[in-house]
Amino acid sequence: MMDSKTRQLVRDRANNCCEYCGRPQSSSTFPLQIEHVIPKKHDGTDEDSNLALACMDCNLAKEPNLAGRELGSKKLVPLFNPRNQDWNEHFERRGVLILGRTVVGRVTANVLNFNSDDRVAQRVQQQRENLA
């Protein structure tokens, strides 16, 4: 079981936003979840260096995945690791879309369904609320 100090460290480090898609807690219906970057079933630990804050959509899409296949080549590519990779190096926002800049970014965006219809609609709604 994770202690409250570790939980708070993960939330603070992530600025209370999903470390994969960037969704802030304030725009999420469900509480952001602490997830294991390397899942426990793959020998991941509860060390804070293996924990990330994730929205429910990213966490459910990621599940125990460590990698995904690149579209086209079918090459197996590790997923983005928010503990040792820079988000801006691997992703970019283009309007309400989140696009991969690198193969890691493209594979992660695909596996985690960053641009599914419902997630894009949520970002459009959030954008409207921010303008109001």
C-alpha positions as CSV (number, residue, x, y, z in Angstrom):
1,M,0.0,0.0,0.0
2,M,1.3,3.5,-0.9
3,D,1.6,6.0,1.9
4,S,0.0,9.5,1.7
5,K,3.4,11.2,1.5
6,T,4.2,9.3,-1.7
7,R,0.7,10.0,-3.2
8,Q,1.1,13.7,-2.5
9,L,4.6,13.7,-4.0
10,V,3.3,12.2,-7.2
11,R,0.4,14.7,-7.4
12,D,2.6,17.7,-6.7
13,R,5.3,16.6,-9.2
14,A,2.7,16.3,-11.9
15,N,1.1,19.6,-11.0
16,N,-2.2,17.6,-10.6
17,C,-2.3,16.8,-14.3
18,C,-2.1,13.6,-16.2
19,E,1.5,13.0,-17.1
20,Y,0.5,11.4,-20.4
21,C,-2.1,13.6,-22.0
22,G,-1.9,16.6,-19.7
23,R,-5.5,16.6,-18.6
24,P,-5.8,18.6,-15.3
25,Q,-7.7,17.2,-12.4
26,S,-10.0,20.2,-12.6
27,S,-11.4,19.1,-16.0
28,S,-11.7,15.4,-15.1
29,T,-14.9,13.9,-13.8
30,F,-12.9,11.2,-12.0
31,P,-9.9,11.5,-9.7
32,L,-6.5,11.2,-11.4
33,Q,-4.9,7.9,-10.6
34,I,-1.4,7.0,-9.5
35,E,-0.2,4.4,-11.9
36,H,3.0,2.3,-12.3
37,V,5.0,3.3,-15.3
38,I,6.4,-0.2,-15.3
39,P,3.5,-2.3,-14.1
40,K,3.9,-4.5,-11.0
41,K,3.2,-7.5,-13.1
42,H,6.4,-6.6,-15.1
43,D,8.4,-6.3,-11.8
44,G,7.7,-2.6,-11.4
45,T,7.9,-1.2,-7.9
46,D,6.1,1.3,-5.7
47,E,9.1,3.6,-5.7
48,D,8.2,7.1,-6.6
49,S,10.6,6.9,-9.6
50,N,8.1,4.4,-11.1
51,L,4.9,6.2,-10.3
52,A,3.0,8.7,-12.5
53,L,-0.2,10.6,-12.3
54,A,-2.7,9.5,-15.0
55,C,-6.3,10.3,-16.0
56,M,-8.6,7.3,-16.0
57,D,-8.6,7.3,-19.8
58,C,-4.8,7.0,-20.1
59,N,-4.5,4.6,-17.2
60,L,-7.2,2.2,-18.6
61,A,-5.7,2.4,-22.2
62,K,-2.2,1.8,-20.9
63,E,-3.1,-1.1,-18.6
64,P,0.1,-3.3,-18.2
65,N,1.5,-2.2,-21.6
66,L,5.2,-1.3,-21.7
67,A,5.3,-0.9,-25.5
68,G,3.2,-0.7,-28.6
69,R,3.6,-1.4,-32.3
70,E,4.4,1.4,-34.7
71,L,1.8,1.8,-37.4
72,G,3.2,0.6,-40.7
73,S,6.5,-1.0,-39.7
74,K,4.9,-2.9,-36.8
75,K,8.1,-2.4,-34.9
76,L,7.8,-2.8,-31.1
77,V,8.4,0.6,-29.5
78,P,8.5,1.4,-25.7
79,L,5.8,3.7,-24.5
80,F,6.6,7.2,-23.2
81,N,8.0,7.2,-19.7
82,P,7.2,10.5,-17.8
83,R,9.9,9.8,-15.3
84,N,12.8,9.9,-17.7
85,Q,11.5,11.4,-20.9
86,D,10.5,15.0,-21.7
87,W,6.8,15.4,-22.8
88,N,7.6,18.3,-25.2
89,E,10.3,16.3,-26.9
90,H,7.8,13.5,-27.8
91,F,4.5,15.3,-28.2
92,E,3.0,18.5,-29.4
93,R,-0.4,20.1,-29.1
94,R,-2.0,21.2,-32.3
95,G,-5.3,22.8,-31.3
96,V,-7.2,20.1,-29.4
97,L,-5.1,17.3,-30.8
98,I,-2.0,15.7,-29.2
99,L,0.4,14.5,-31.8
100,G,3.6,12.5,-31.5
101,R,6.8,14.2,-32.6
102,T,8.8,10.9,-32.2
103,V,8.1,7.3,-32.8
104,V,7.7,6.9,-29.0
105,G,5.2,9.8,-29.0
106,R,3.3,8.5,-32.0
107,V,3.0,5.0,-30.5
108,T,2.1,6.3,-27.1
109,A,-0.6,8.6,-28.5
110,N,-2.0,5.7,-30.5
111,V,-1.9,3.1,-27.6
112,L,-3.4,5.6,-25.1
113,N,-6.0,6.8,-27.5
114,F,-5.1,10.5,-27.0
115,N,-7.2,11.6,-30.0
116,S,-10.3,9.4,-29.7
117,D,-13.5,11.2,-30.6
118,D,-14.6,11.5,-26.9
119,R,-11.3,12.7,-25.7
120,V,-11.1,15.4,-28.4
121,A,-14.6,16.4,-27.5
122,Q,-13.6,16.7,-23.9
123,R,-10.7,19.0,-24.9
124,V,-13.0,21.1,-27.0
125,Q,-15.4,21.5,-24.1
126,Q,-12.6,22.4,-21.8
127,Q,-11.3,25.0,-24.3
128,R,-14.8,26.5,-24.4
129,E,-15.0,26.7,-20.6
130,N,-11.6,28.3,-20.4
131,L,-12.7,31.0,-22.9
132,A,-15.9,31.7,-21.0
